Amino acid sequence: MYNMGHLISAAIVHRRITGKDNLFQLALRSADFLDHVFADPKPEQARHGICPAHLMALVELYRETREQRYLDLAVRLLNMRDLVVGGDDDNQDRIPFRKQTTAHGHAVRATYLYASAADLYAETGDDTLLAPLQAIWKDLVDRKLYITGGCGALFDGASPDGAEDQLAITRVHQAFGRAYQLPHTTAHNETCAAIGNLLWNWRMLQITGEARFAEIIEQTFYNSVLAGVSLDGTSYFYTNTLRQLDEMPCELRWNRHRRKFISCFCCPPNVVRTIAQIGHYAWLKSERGWNAILYGSGMLNTMLADGTAVRIETTTLYPFDGTIVLTLHRTGNKSWPLALRIPTWARVASVRVNNESSISATQGGFHPIERSGQDGDVVELNLPMRPRWVAAHPLVEEARNQLAGMYGPIVYALESPDLPANVRLQDVRLKPATAPKPVSCDDLIPGAVALEATFVQTNDTSDASLYREWSPPDDTTFTARLMPYFAWGNRGRSEMSVWLPIA
């Protein structure tokens, strides 16, 4: 059923792009088969399709065909989950969906389920679906989300926490883990979970129009999703660690180096299709006009409510430069309501139209522009790019007394190719007296920005004892570059860390 869901989704896109129906006919037959099999749901059928890609697909098939039975089938399949007897958090069916309030269990299955429920709310208006989605989202973002947007911290977890009945506790693969349980070296963070989180937040943004969901889309895409594929597009990560050491202190199920072939072949095509359609997430259109979501050079061809054709050209080097220029074409001299997303990291942002005086824009929301448009009008958004150190919540124990570097929406990491010879990553400490300095990384990514910072080599890990007496180390100071996290592992096998201990 997972594969059928992806088949139906692919067929819809294929039809929209090519105008051909051959693959689409197979999708219809698959959906009709599911409609027949689950026409009269029974408890023994309830635990089906453990990774529910088919739910999103069926809703999209309803949108494509306007066949009500496909939407009804999706509702039926979601409600069937409540018929499961003796369910567990590995499949999010221990508790009926409408009673769930926390992100728990298998991260890929969960985020696909949440995205599906958001789709169904969008089409049915069933408020009993929105309440759990809001609560689960807050739990994930406030307590279980990595700085990169990755989620699903544990290779294997156990749930529910604190259960007095030991028989009620079940193994959970690719699990969210407990609140603030965000390990670095052993982080699982499957690429598909990051994509599921992006899909879910896109739907929450469509439902609510709230910029907080767009913030997670950007955080997840530029860091966790892009990290899933190499810069040349030929090798992949299945899992996305935040620290890589050689040798690793424990056996891990999945290799932490980029690989040409992954035996569990879901992440490579999933990340490629997400990058291929990222333009789909650039704008959000509503009765009020257009909301700019993701900034990048490109062209939007759309229409006003009265059918007037409008073209908006965007020119920018974002996310490494915060100047975004939007030029309007073919407006028909009609009103063109725009709203520009202002990220929360942009403390001082400004907007101006046709070189008029700049107007301050408040971070963390949408800045509206309402005026009569003329062909050739230019809107300039300035998001000052600010390199900064970021600390984690004190309850994230693995990140205590450590900092991560960020520049705009990009998370950075220290990688061993940028260290002096014979310096191990585990011997390095950060001197964060000043903000990191933006420098070039044209040798790896032309036009991108690296961050330069000051470090000390402490050499206090040469003693292999589990515990040892501490004495002040002889520090050697040096500077090194931090590279965008999404680009790590592209210069051969290397050590890497996002979180850096403070000297």
N, C-alpha and C positions, 0 to 999 in steps of 0.2 A: 504493500500500500504506500510505503514511503517512495518507492520508485515510480509507482503510478502517479503520485502527486507531482513529482518532478517531470514526468512525461507530459502530464496535462499542462503544467506551467510552460514547459518548453514549446508545446504545440501552439499555445495561445500567442506567445511571442513570435513564433515562426509565421503564423498566419498574419499577424499585424505587420510584420516586416516585409514578407514576400507576397502576401495576397493569395498564397497557395493553401489548399485545404487537405492535402494528403495526410500530413501528420495530424492535423486537427481531427480528422475522421477517426483516427485511432484513439485520440483523447476522448472523443464522445463515446466511443464503444467502451472504453475503460470506465468512464463515469456512469454509463448506463448499467454496466455490470455491478458496480458498487451499489447503485440505487436498487438493483434487484436483490442482491445478497442481503442488504440491510433494510429491506422494506419493512420488516416487522422485528425490531430489535429484541434480542433475548439476552439474558445475563451471561450465558456462555459465549456470546459474541462480543461482549463488552470490551475485553482487553485486546483491542485490535490496533494495528498501525502505530507502534510505539513511538515513532518519530513522525508527528502528524503533519508532514508536508502536504498531504492530500486535502487537509481542511482549507488551507490557504488557496490551493489550486481549485477546489470546487467553488469557492466564493468568486474567484476570478473568472471561472467558466460561466457562472451565473451572470457576471457583469458583461461578458463577451456575447452571450446568447440571449440573456434576459429570460431564460428558462427557469421558472420558479422552483422546479423540482430539484435543481442542483443546489440552490440555497437551502431548501428544506432538508436535503440530504446532509449538508454540512452541519446544520443545527442538530439533526438527529444523531449524527456521529459524535458531536461534542457532548450532547446530553447522555449518550450511552455510557460515557465514562463513569457516571454516577451509579451505574448498575454493577460495577466491579465489586466483588466480595473478596476481602482479604488483600486489597491493593497495597502498594508501597510507594515510597517517594521516588524510587528509581523511574517510575512512570507517571508521577504526579497524580496517582489515583487512590492514594490512601485516604485523602480527604476530598469530598466533592468540590469541584472547581470553584463554585460560587462561595464556598466557605474558606478558601485559601487566602492568606494574608502575607505570606512570606515566600521568597524565592528559595525553593528547596528542590533537591533531587538532581537528576541528570540535566545539565545546562542546555544541551542542544534540544532535547525533547521538550524542555520547559519553554525556552524562548520561541520555538516553533508553535507550541500550544498557545502562548500568550499572544503571538502575532495573529494566530487564527481566531482567537476569541475577540481580538480587537477588530478584525475584519467583520466578524459576525455582528458585533455591536454597531459598526458603521452602517450595515445594511438593514438591521432589524430594530435598532434603538432599544435593545433589551438592557435596561439599566442594571440588572443583576449581574451582567458581565463586566460592566465598567468599574464597579466598586472594587472587586478583587484585583483588577488590573492596576488600578491606582495604588492600592496598598502594596502589592508585590513589587511594583516599580520603585517605590520609595525604599523598600527594604533592600533591593538590589543596589540601587545607586548610592544609598547612604552607608551601606555596611558590607557589601560583597563584590563591588566592582573594582577591578584593577585600574590604576592610573592610565593604562593604555586602552581602556575600554574592554579588555578581556574579561571573561567570566567563566566559572566552572573551575575553581581553584585546585580541586583534588582529583588525582587519578582514581582513587577509590575512597568513598566516605561511608558513613553509616548514619541511618536516620530511622526514627526521629530521635533527636537529642533528649537525653534525660528520661527515656522511657523506663518505667519501673519493671515492666514486663519485658524480659530479655528476648522473648520470642517475637516481640513486635518490631525489633530492630532488624533492618535489612541492609544489605550491601547496596551502595549507590555508586555507579560508575560515573566518571566525569562530573563530580558533584560540586554544587555551590559551596559546600562546607558551612561552618558556623559563621556568625557575624564576626567580621574583622579577621577571619582566618584567611590570610592572603600570603601564602608562602612564595618565595622568589625562585629558589633553585629548583624546587619540585613542582612549580606551577604547571597545571595542565593546560587550561585555556585553549581548548580546541578552536581552530579557525572557524569552523561551522557555528560554534556558539557565539562568536563575535558577530558573524553574519546574521544569525537568528536575532541577536539583540538589536542590530541595525534595522532589520525588517520590522521588529516589534515597535521600535521607537518611531519609525516612519509612519506607521499606522496610528500611533498615539498622537503624533503631530497632526495628522490629517483630521483626527477626531476632535481635538481640542484647540488646535492653533497655538499651543503654548510653546514658547521658544526653548524651554528646558529639554524638550524631547529632541529638538534639532541639535542642541549642544551635545547630547550623547551620540547622535548620528555622526557628527564631525569627529568627536573624540575617538569613537570606535573605528571609523573608516580610515583616518589618517595614521592610526597607530596599529591596532590589532589586525584589521583586515588587510591592509597593505603589507604588513609583515609576513602574511601567509604565502607570498610568492616572491621569488627573487627578482632583482632589477631587470634581468634579461628574460624573465617570464618562463624559465625552463625548469626550475626546481622549487620545492615547496616545504612548508612546515605544516605538520598535522597539529602539533601542540606549540604553544608560544610561551616560553619561559621568560622570566625577568632577570635571571642570572644564569650564566653558563660557565662552569669551571671544568678544567681538565686536571685531574680526573674528577668525575662526579662522586659525591660521597655515598651514593646509593644506586642500585639498579633501577632504571626507568624503562617503562614499557616501550616508549617511543623515542627514537633518536632525536637529539637536539641540534642536529645539523641539517642544512637544506639537502633535500633528496630529490632525485629525478622522478622516482616512482614511490608511491605510498600505497601499501597493500589495502588499507581502508580508504577506498578511492572516492571519498565524498568531498574533502576540502579543496583539492585542486580545481575541479570544474566549478565548485561553488564560489571560490574567490575570483576566478576568471569571469564568471557571468556577472558578479557584483561590480567588478571594475568596469566591465563593458557597458553596463547600464547606469553608471554613476550619474550621468547627465539627467537621468530620471528623477534624481533626488535634489537637483539644483534649485528648482522653483516649486512653489505650492500656489495653486490658483483657487480662488474662492469668489463668492459674490462681491467681496470687498476689493478684489484686485489680485495682485501678485505679491507673494512673499518670497524674497530671496533667501534660500536656505544654505546652500553650499556655494562658495565663491570660486570661480575658475573661469579662464578665458573660454568664450563660447558664444553661441547665438540662440536666442529664444524666439521662435516664430509662433505667435498665438493670435487670439482675437479678443476684442472687447465684447461685452455682453450683447451689443447691437450688431455684431458680426464684422466690425471694422478690424482689418488685419493690422497687427502690430509686430514689429521686430525690435528686440532689445539685444544689443551687442555688449558683451562684457569683456573688458581687457584688464588683466591683472597677472601678477606673478605669485599670488597667494597660493599656498600658505606661508611662503618665505618672505613675502612683502605684503604690507597691509593696505596698499593703495588699490582700490577697486573702482574702475571707471565704467559706468553704464551709459551707452549712447542709444537714444530712441530713434527709430526710423518708422516711417509710414504710420504715424499716429492718427492721421486724419484730423489733426488739431482737436482731438477729443481728450477728455479727462483720462489720466493714466495713474490711478492709485497704485502706489508701490509701498512696500514695507521692507526695510532692510534689516536683516538679523544682526544684532550687536552681541558678540560673544561675551561671556562673563569675564574672561581674562582681559578684555579690552577696557581698562579703567578709564581711559580718555579717548573717546571716539568722536568724530565729527563728520558732518555731511554738508555738502554745498551743491547748488544747482546753477549751471551756466556761470561759474566763477563768481557767484554772489558770495556774500559773507558766510563763513562756516557756521553751522548750528551744532551745538553739542548733542550727542546721542547717548542715551542711558544704556549701560551695559546690561546684558542678560534679558533682552526683549527684542521687539521689533520696532524700528523707527519708521513712522509713517511719513509718506510724502504725497500730499494731495495738491494737485494743481492742474491747470489746463496745459496739455502737452503740445509741443511744436516739433516738427520733424527736425532731427539733429540736436535736440536737447541733450545735455550731458549732466549726469549725476555722478558726483565723486564722493566715495566713502573712504575715510581714512581711519584705519585701525592700527594705531602705533604698536609695532611689534616690540615686545618687551621680554628680553631674556630674564629668567627668574629661577630661583630655587623653590621647590615645593616639598612640604613635609606631610607625612601621613597622620591620621588620627592616632592618638597615643595607644589605643587598644590594638592597632596593627603591630603586633609585637616584633615581627621581623623587620619592620622599618623604623624602629626606635633609634634615635640619634643618627638617622640617615636622611639624605636629601636626594631629590631627582631634579634634573634640569629640564626646563620647558622653554619654548620660544613660540609664541602664538599657540596654536593647538597641537604642536608637535612635541612629543616626548622624546628625550634623548637618552643615549646610553654610552658608557665608556667601553670601548672594545680593545682587545689586546694589540691589534695592529697599530694602534695609536699610542702605545706605551713605549717608553725607552727600552732598549735591549736588556734582557735578563730581569725585567720587572714583571712580577706576577700580579694579576688583578687582586688577589686576596691580600696582597701586601700594601695596597694603595688606600690612602685616606684623603678626603677632600678638605681643602681649606676654603670655606665659603665666605670669607670676609667681604668679598665684593661679588656683584652679580656676574654670571658668566658673560664672556665677550663673544659677539657674533663674528665668525670668520668664514672663509670660503671652504667648501668641500667639493670643488669642481673636479677633483681627481676621482671622486666616486659618483657624484650626482651634479652635473653641470647646472648652475643657477641656484643650487640649494645652499642652505646655511648650516654650518656646524657651530658648536659653542666651544670656546676655549676657557679652561679653568685651571686653577693651581692645585696641585696635589703634593702629598708627601709620601715617600716610600718608607714604611716603618720597619719592615723586616722582623715583625714580631710573631710570625706564624711558622718560623722554621722548626720550632719545637713541636714534635708530633704528639706530645702528651695531651690527654683530654683536658686536663687542668694544669696550669703552670703559674709560678710566681710571676707577677707583673713587675717590670722595671721600665723606666722611660726609655724609649727606643732612640737610636741615632737617626734622626730624620734627614732625608734627602729631598729637597724641594724641586719640582719640575712642573712644566705646563703640558697639557695634553688636550686634544680635541674630544668633545662628545659628538657623536654622530646621530642622525635621526634613527630612532629605534627601528622603524620599519625597514631600514636598509642594513641591519646587522646581519652578519653571516654571508656577506657577498664577496668577501676577500679570502675565502678559504676557511678552514677550521679556526675558530677563535674563542677566546674567553670574552664574556660580556656581562655588564651589570647596569640596570637602570637605577637602582638605589645604591647610593655611595655613602659609606660611613664617614662621619665628620672627624677630622683630626683633633 
